[in-house]
């Protein structure tokens, strides 16, 4: 994947996370913490030059893991108790 394409994808991910934080009224403190950490990692990734494709991929995977925690917690609160 070309660097330009990688940075465009990172920018889109940053915009998407920003959209979630701006457009959702009832984020818990834990949700905000998770999303802020993901944003920080992505912004740091964009600033650092000379990263290998593997290093970029590793950071993106870490961000996806964080984001999945956000959605996991959200789904847990919407499940019917048995």
N, C-alpha and C positions, 0 to 999 in steps of 0.2 A: 504494500500500500504506500503510495507516495506521501511524503511529509505533509504536503498541502492538504491532501484528503484527510490525513490523520488529524491535523489541527482543525479542519472544518468539522469533523465528527466530534472532537472534544468541545469545540465551541457550541455545537448543537446540544450536547449533553449538559453543558453549563447553563445554556438558555432554558432547557427543559426543567432542570432542577430549580432555577430561579423562578420559573413560572409556577411550579408547585408551591414554593414558599410564599409567593406573592398572592396567589389566587385561592389559597385555602385558609379559611378563617380559624379552624380549630386544630392547629398543630400543637401537639404536646411538646413539652420541653425536650423530651427524648427524640421526638421526630426532628425538631429543629437542630438538635445536636448532631444527629446522623446526617442530615442534609448539609449542614455547615461543614462537617468534616469531609464529605464527598466534594463539595465545592472547593475547599482548600486544597485537596489533593489534585484536583483537575487544574486549578490555577497554577499551582506549583509546577505541575507537569508542563504546562505551556511556557513557563518562564525559563525552565532549565533547558539549555541547548546541549546537543551532543549525546542525547539518550539513544540507546539502541532500540530497535523495534521490540525486542523482548522486554526491555525495561518499561517501555510505554504500555505494552500489553499487560504487564504485571500490575501496573498502577490502575489501568482501566478495569481489570478483574477485581481488584480491591474495592474500587468504587461501586461496581455492580453488586458485590457482596454487601456493601453498606446500604445501597438502595434497596436491595431485596429485604434487608432487615426492616427498613421503613415500611415496605408494603406488607411484610409478614406480620408486623405488629398491628397494622391497620386491619388486616384480614382477621386476626385473632379476636379483635374487639367486636367484629361484626358477626361472628359465628353464634349460632344458637346454642345455649347451654343444654347439656343433656342430663 
